[in-house]
């Protein structure tokens, strides 16, 4: 989950940069300056929240390294008896961890 949060952060950061570039460098959008400023502020707050989440996951990673990579949804389904492992396959074809966002 840590890697997915980091991937989401990277995607949002790219869109945030685009909004800032339009806000500061494109006079054609001057009439939307207030809206774009609001959007940029909301995106910045979201980035801060995602960074906090990533830091929390990193701390949990230090505590329980053997569980890193486990899917929380899968664990919940198995714990409640609703499914058997594996529900979600997160390994590549040769057993290596599969995370395209981490690359």
C-alpha positions in Angstrom: 0.0 0.0 0.0 2.9 2.3 0.7 4.0 2.1 -3.0 0.5 2.9 -4.2 0.3 6.0 -2.0 3.7 7.1 -3.3 2.4 6.5 -6.9 -0.7 8.5 -6.2 1.5 11.3 -4.8 3.6 11.3 -8.0 0.5 11.5 -10.2 -1.0 14.3 -8.2 2.3 16.2 -8.0 2.5 16.3 -11.8 -1.1 17.6 -12.1 -0.3 20.2 -9.4 2.7 21.4 -11.3 0.5 21.8 -14.5 -2.0 23.9 -12.6 0.7 26.1 -11.2 2.3 26.5 -14.6 -1.1 27.6 -16.1 -1.8 29.9 -13.1 1.5 31.7 -13.3 2.4 31.5 -17.0 -0.7 31.6 -19.1 -2.6 34.9 -19.3 -5.4 33.1 -21.3 -6.6 31.6 -18.0 -6.5 34.9 -16.1 -10.3 34.9 -15.6 -10.0 31.6 -13.8 -7.2 32.8 -11.5 -9.3 32.5 -8.3 -10.5 29.0 -9.2 -7.1 27.8 -10.2 -5.6 29.2 -7.0 -8.2 27.3 -5.0 -7.5 24.1 -6.9 -3.7 24.5 -6.4 -4.3 25.0 -2.7 -6.5 21.9 -2.4 -3.9 19.9 -4.4 -1.1 21.1 -2.1 -3.1 20.0 1.0 -3.7 16.6 -0.6 0.0 16.3 -1.3 0.7 17.0 2.3 -1.8 14.4 3.4 -0.4 11.8 1.1 3.2 12.5 2.2 2.0 12.0 5.8 0.4 8.7 4.9 3.6 7.6 3.1 5.7 8.4 6.2 3.3 6.5 8.4 3.4 3.5 6.1 7.3 3.7 6.1 7.2 3.6 9.9 4.9 0.6 9.9 7.3 -1.0 7.4 10.2 -0.7 9.8 8.1 -2.5 12.5 6.9 -5.4 10.4 9.1 -5.9 7.4 7.8 -9.5 6.8 4.3 -8.1 6.2 5.3 -5.4 3.6 3.6 -6.0 0.3 0.5 -7.7 1.9 -2.8 -6.4 0.7 -4.9 -5.0 3.5 -8.1 -5.8 1.7 -7.0 -9.4 1.2 -6.1 -9.7 4.8 -9.5 -8.4 5.9 -11.3 -10.9 3.6 -9.3 -13.8 4.8 -9.7 -12.8 8.5 -13.4 -12.6 8.2 -13.5 -16.0 6.4 -14.9 -14.5 3.2 -12.1 -15.7 1.0 -9.0 -17.9 1.0 -5.5 -16.7 0.1 -4.6 -15.5 -2.4 -7.4 -13.1 -3.3 -5.2 -10.5 -5.0 -2.0 -11.7 -6.6 0.8 -9.1 -6.2 3.7 -11.1 -7.4 5.1 -11.3 -10.9 5.3 -14.5 -13.0 8.6 -15.6 -11.5 7.7 -14.7 -7.9 9.3 -11.3 -7.7 7.3 -8.4 -6.1 5.2 -6.7 -8.8 4.7 -3.0 -8.5 4.7 -1.0 -11.7 4.4 2.3 -9.8 7.7 1.6 -7.9 9.7 1.6 -11.1 
